[in-house]
Amino acid sequence: MDEPNRDAPADHGRRRLLGGLAVGGAAVVGGVAGAGATRAFSGGFVRQRVAFDVANRPDLWREADVTTAGGVATPEGENRRTFCVEGVIYPEGTIPDGPGFVVTLDDAIGRWFCRGWLIIDDNRPEPHMNTDQQYFFGAVDPTDMFPADTLMSSGVEGALSDTWQTVRAVTGGTGRYLGATGAIVQRQIGTNTIVVDDFAGPNLRFEADLLLPA
């Protein structure tokens, strides 16, 4: 993975809406997000807890301009802009609650990708985003561009409070998570030291309750 760049320019017209993009923690087993106890579950599945932390990198936020059919820019109060952003995944508990976490590749176990739509408008200020997230447990660099172990989730997120949490649907996985289903709780646990235009990247913790084929 590339080293975090705190000076990279980016368009962050709606960064204030990023108030809680992040992914939570997991123990590391063989370099992959670890799991709690695995036990048999009805229907030919095993149930497994997987958790990990994520540091969102606002320097990698990219946002598309939105215009109407007549070429007029979408008003702020009717925001439906698409965006994508990345972050670094760490074992659960690596990132403490609160501000000031320094984002490095030390102890990193993967890369987090998030893409979606900003859905805030004048009549509904929260939640901020409807997103699909991908959790790659591996380097995602020239030595390992396509890690085998991944999870995916979908849901809404983001609020004005910095202590919000949401439950997302697990929509699949690969490698040791092939065929995964279940739910993943996402919550914000503070901010990190990557700052762009006075916006500090949010840190997140994810705790997944998975059903995996036996």
BELDA-V400181 format. One record per helix or strand of 3 or more residues. SS is the DSSP state (@ for helix, = for strand). FROM is the first residue (numbers start at 1). TO is the last residue. If there is no record, write none. Layout:
# BELDA-V400181
SS/FROM/TO, SS/FROM/TO
This chain:
# BELDA-V400181
@/15/18, =/39/41, =/45/63, =/82/91, =/98/101, =/108/118, =/129/136, =/150/157, =/165/174, @/175/177, =/181/196, =/199/213
